[in-house]
């Protein structure tokens, strides 16, 4: 019998021999399983996979036994290799999704289940499991958000006395009722500098301290304005004056200079304006004492005033 040279594939005999060895190891592994010796079966399937890495059946069985033995990481690795084939076996995708879900890797579990449903949209178990994984993933996102919010609140509630500040800086902050880091973030440099006995050295000291923490003064101003608006609303309840808070600042008929200053601060209503301090307004370029007096008088006509810093 003659053979055509083109039919000879380099390494074909070795590959066949490896596949035969893999099948022999797999048969021994099956016998070990039948005898109830799981770990021996695992070792034999490892040898089978080493002999013929392309045999998906041996690889799948190894992954399955590793999962039962509690070796989740190696099981995941084996199932991932099985799922590299196209199309990926549905059973392997389902088992891999379960392992991902157990490891709290909900995004990967969801991806596996979507692959199953793309192949079989009516797969009952995949549909049910997909809903569970989506719900768990959303719950984790909510828990992470809640945890981040709690961490941020704890940071903002840190007393300023915990930081290494000079006696003068601490005394000024105390007199201004700035007790926590959150209070400090809700005030501007201009407002601090407007306080009696508060100088450039104290300001630089506080700015350095905040910079180390990746923070800066004024970044919590919007929170301060919201809190001030709520406080003003509460104080005006039942007086009939609370309706004025929603009136547009255009109703004040201010001068051009004063109007431009309010536009720069994005102040739209009388409530917005009343939540700001004199120092914030005075920090606007070209905004002077005349404009400040004008705004004070206009607010007084509506039973309102600018937010005051405790002193």
JODAJO-V867375 format. One record per residue. N is the residue number from 1. PHI is phi as a letter, one per 40 degrees, with the letter a starting at -180 (* if undefined). PSI is psi in whole degrees, 0 to 359 (none if undefined). Layout:
n-><N & N>
phi-><PHI & PHI>
psi-><PSI & PSI>
//
This chain:
n-><1 & 2 & 3 & 4 & 5 & 6 & 7 & 8 & 9 & 10 & 11 & 12 & 13 & 14 & 15 & 16 & 17 & 18 & 19 & 20 & 21 & 22 & 23 & 24 & 25 & 26 & 27 & 28 & 29 & 30 & 31 & 32 & 33 & 34 & 35 & 36 & 37 & 38 & 39 & 40 & 41 & 42 & 43 & 44 & 45 & 46 & 47 & 48 & 49 & 50 & 51 & 52 & 53 & 54 & 55 & 56 & 57 & 58 & 59 & 60 & 61 & 62 & 63 & 64 & 65 & 66 & 67 & 68 & 69 & 70 & 71 & 72 & 73 & 74 & 75 & 76 & 77 & 78 & 79 & 80 & 81 & 82 & 83 & 84 & 85 & 86 & 87 & 88 & 89 & 90 & 91 & 92 & 93 & 94 & 95 & 96 & 97 & 98 & 99 & 100 & 101 & 102 & 103 & 104 & 105 & 106 & 107 & 108 & 109 & 110 & 111 & 112 & 113 & 114 & 115 & 116 & 117 & 118 & 119 & 120 & 121 & 122 & 123 & 124 & 125 & 126 & 127 & 128 & 129 & 130 & 131 & 132 & 133 & 134 & 135 & 136 & 137 & 138 & 139 & 140 & 141 & 142 & 143 & 144 & 145 & 146 & 147 & 148 & 149 & 150 & 151 & 152 & 153 & 154 & 155 & 156 & 157 & 158 & 159 & 160 & 161 & 162 & 163 & 164 & 165 & 166 & 167 & 168 & 169 & 170 & 171 & 172 & 173 & 174 & 175 & 176 & 177 & 178 & 179 & 180 & 181 & 182 & 183 & 184 & 185 & 186 & 187 & 188 & 189 & 190 & 191 & 192 & 193 & 194 & 195 & 196 & 197 & 198 & 199 & 200 & 201 & 202 & 203 & 204 & 205 & 206 & 207 & 208 & 209 & 210 & 211 & 212 & 213 & 214 & 215 & 216 & 217 & 218 & 219 & 220 & 221 & 222 & 223 & 224 & 225 & 226 & 227 & 228 & 229 & 230 & 231 & 232 & 233 & 234 & 235 & 236 & 237 & 238 & 239 & 240 & 241 & 242 & 243 & 244 & 245 & 246 & 247 & 248 & 249 & 250 & 251 & 252 & 253 & 254 & 255 & 256 & 257 & 258 & 259 & 260 & 261 & 262 & 263 & 264 & 265 & 266 & 267 & 268 & 269 & 270 & 271 & 272 & 273 & 274 & 275 & 276 & 277 & 278 & 279 & 280 & 281 & 282 & 283 & 284 & 285 & 286 & 287 & 288 & 289 & 290 & 291 & 292 & 293 & 294 & 295 & 296 & 297 & 298 & 299 & 300 & 301 & 302 & 303 & 304 & 305 & 306 & 307 & 308 & 309 & 310 & 311>
phi-><* & b & b & c & d & c & c & c & b & c & g & c & c & c & c & c & c & c & c & c & c & c & c & c & c & c & c & c & c & c & c & c & c & c & c & g & b & c & c & c & c & d & c & c & c & c & c & c & c & c & c & a & c & c & c & c & c & c & c & c & c & c & c & c & c & c & c & c & c & g & c & c & c & c & c & c & d & c & c & c & c & c & c & c & c & b & c & c & c & c & c & c & c & c & c & c & c & c & c & c & c & c & c & g & c & c & c & c & c & c & c & c & c & c & c & c & c & c & c & b & d & b & c & c & c & c & c & c & c & c & c & c & c & c & c & c & c & c & c & c & c & c & c & c & c & c & c & c & c & c & c & c & c & c & c & c & c & c & c & c & c & c & c & c & b & c & c & c & c & c & c & c & c & c & c & c & g & c & c & b & c & c & d & c & c & c & b & c & d & c & c & c & c & c & c & c & g & c & b & c & c & c & c & c & c & c & c & c & c & c & c & d & c & g & b & a & c & g & c & b & c & c & c & c & c & c & c & c & c & c & c & c & c & c & c & c & d & g & c & g & c & c & c & c & c & c & c & c & c & c & c & c & f & c & c & d & c & c & c & c & c & c & c & c & c & f & c & b & b & c & c & d & c & c & c & c & b & d & c & c & c & c & c & c & d & g & c & b & c & c & c & c & c & d & c & d & c & c & c & d & c & b & g & b & a & c & c & b & c & d & a>
psi-><128 & 155 & 140 & 133 & 330 & 341 & 349 & 120 & 127 & 129 & 359 & 320 & 319 & 319 & 318 & 320 & 321 & 318 & 321 & 319 & 321 & 317 & 325 & 316 & 321 & 321 & 320 & 324 & 319 & 321 & 321 & 321 & 314 & 330 & 359 & 15 & 84 & 316 & 324 & 321 & 318 & 313 & 321 & 322 & 327 & 319 & 322 & 316 & 324 & 325 & 325 & 88 & 343 & 357 & 102 & 331 & 314 & 319 & 319 & 316 & 323 & 316 & 317 & 314 & 323 & 321 & 315 & 328 & 358 & 9 & 69 & 320 & 314 & 325 & 316 & 317 & 317 & 315 & 323 & 321 & 322 & 320 & 356 & 343 & 156 & 123 & 153 & 137 & 134 & 318 & 321 & 319 & 318 & 314 & 321 & 321 & 320 & 317 & 318 & 317 & 321 & 329 & 6 & 21 & 75 & 329 & 316 & 321 & 317 & 320 & 317 & 316 & 326 & 323 & 319 & 314 & 336 & 326 & 318 & 87 & 339 & 13 & 108 & 311 & 319 & 319 & 315 & 315 & 324 & 318 & 319 & 317 & 318 & 317 & 318 & 320 & 317 & 324 & 319 & 319 & 316 & 318 & 320 & 318 & 318 & 320 & 318 & 319 & 320 & 321 & 319 & 319 & 318 & 320 & 315 & 336 & 0 & 126 & 142 & 341 & 346 & 347 & 153 & 90 & 155 & 162 & 318 & 314 & 315 & 318 & 316 & 315 & 321 & 317 & 335 & 8 & 31 & 98 & 329 & 170 & 323 & 319 & 320 & 326 & 345 & 18 & 152 & 165 & 319 & 319 & 319 & 315 & 340 & 349 & 141 & 134 & 6 & 115 & 183 & 322 & 319 & 321 & 314 & 321 & 313 & 320 & 321 & 317 & 317 & 321 & 321 & 327 & 6 & 27 & 168 & 155 & 143 & 350 & 346 & 20 & 319 & 322 & 319 & 320 & 319 & 316 & 320 & 319 & 318 & 318 & 319 & 318 & 317 & 318 & 336 & 357 & 132 & 357 & 345 & 351 & 350 & 335 & 336 & 337 & 330 & 358 & 142 & 149 & 343 & 335 & 347 & 344 & 56 & 166 & 164 & 316 & 315 & 319 & 318 & 322 & 318 & 325 & 319 & 328 & 3 & 41 & 116 & 326 & 170 & 328 & 317 & 314 & 317 & 342 & 355 & 160 & 165 & 320 & 323 & 317 & 318 & 343 & 351 & 134 & 136 & 8 & 116 & 190 & 324 & 315 & 323 & 315 & 319 & 312 & 318 & 312 & 319 & 319 & 321 & 323 & 335 & 14 & 24 & 170 & 166 & 154 & 135 & 143 & 129 & 136 & none>
//
